[in-house]
Amino acid sequence: MASYDVIVIGSGPGGYVAAIRCAQLGLKTACVEGRETLGGTCLNVGCIPSKALLHASHMLHEAEHNFAAMGLKGKSPSVDWKQMLSYKDETIGQNTKGIEFLFKKNKIDWLKGWGSIPEAGRVKVGDDTHEAKNIIIATGSEVSTLPGVEIDEKTVVSSTGALELPKVPKKLVVIGAGVIGLELGSVYSRLGSDVTVVEYLDHVTPGMDGEVQKNFHKLLKKQGLNFIMGAAVQGVEAMKTKAKVTYKLRKDDSEETLDADVVLVATGRKPFTDGLGLDSLGVEMTERGQIKTDDHWQTNVKGVYAIGDCISGPMLAHKAEDEGMAAACVIAGQHGHVNYGVIPSVIYTHPEVAAVGKTEEQLKEEGRAYKAGKFSFMGNGRAKANFAADGFVKILADKETDRILGAHIIGPMAGDLIHEICVAMEFGAAAEDVALTCHAHPTYSEAVREAALACGDGPIHS
Ligand code: NAI
């Protein structure tokens, strides 16, 4: 029986980051992972592979739509799907091997297998039981499907199966206009699929700022994605190579059907805690099946911590990473800190969508006096040169103090631009602080500055 200061269960972005930080803080650390490779959902079947396909399909879109205008003539590239999948797999491999290297570098033992916790201070992996002064559960989440919809990962797929389809489907129906549905829907639409998104609500991307939702929805329609909104999917009938989706329109309860070659179920995810033995250990859970933790990521069982998708909060890799680092600090006797008010969220479509802090709807609901400074990428020279002038930056600031309360960006590199605002918010900055900061010309980031200027005396370029 090996003995450790910390055993982390799960090697996704939450788990592997926690393990590395624990090791860096001088704790003898192991990480349990049952997959063939490290990195969890994010690296193996989530964030990273989807970004590879988004990148490749965006390149195709650029070639088809913008090359000729830039004087780049010739036949558009055709899709070699097998090669595109190899490129995606190669990308996954580089990243998962990178973590293996980091584990070796930090002297972290990879305990291969699925872990369970027979009692506090013990982790069982296969036939071996290991001693652990502290345990961090970082087991992530799994797909949450709908009643009447069975995922076979062939005709009816989750995001996992959608990254491995044997060919680009002619007709793809996506259930759910959330992050996964729109990212993967965009990929296949660009690759030539006829994509229809069926969404229960009347807007896309629940929880996002309303103005961004509207603009984003419009742009996606312009790109060729079809939407059936206000439609509750009732079930999917899967045949060998086809499927039939039945949905009910909320406005009049009428029932309709849609045929598809492939159906992607993207209706959310739920915490994955199966097989850990949390019940017999007596770990308290929330009504939504999340592990309950205190302010220091400790469960009600002393020495057992939990982070990431399996606890409350947004299911985002970077939120899990932050919690992983913070929990490691707490275990090492230091102060662990996560500012839940400043966690960015990004949708990696084209244009990208990014947000941090409060939406206008939330501020209105809170009755907070605020001002909104907005700037369109149409006024940004770099965006115009790059055929990327769709979208805008919106900064929300306190009406009295000018302190930034939130920012919403739809446009080129929005997922990178948002971090300027994250840093500003961490420092408690006012919109004026961003407005008075020199921004290099010509960059997309000037649009952020202009939105900050719009919170004060006004932007220059609109
Ligand atoms: P989601 O929660 O973002 O969206 C699910 C959508 O499905 C909602 O719009 C919901 O109204 C709709 N829906 C639910 N039941 C329905 C029904 N019966 N008929 C029609 N529509 C229905 O979930 P998604 O996209 O599956 O993502 C899961 C999680 O993974 C999210 O927490 C997301 O934040 C995370 N994720 C984040 C990414 C990123 O940060 N770029 C990328 C991929 C996933």
Boltz pocket constraint, residues with backbone or C-beta under 6 A from the ligand:
constraints:
  - pocket:
      binder: B
      contacts: [[A, 47], [A, 146], [A, 175], [A, 176], [A, 177], [A, 178], [A, 179], [A, 180], [A, 181], [A, 183], [A, 198], [A, 199], [A, 200], [A, 201], [A, 203], [A, 204], [A, 205], [A, 206], [A, 231], [A, 232], [A, 233], [A, 234], [A, 265], [A, 266], [A, 267], [A, 268], [A, 269], [A, 314], [A, 315], [A, 316], [A, 345], [A, 346], [A, 347], [A, 348]]
      max_distance: 6.0
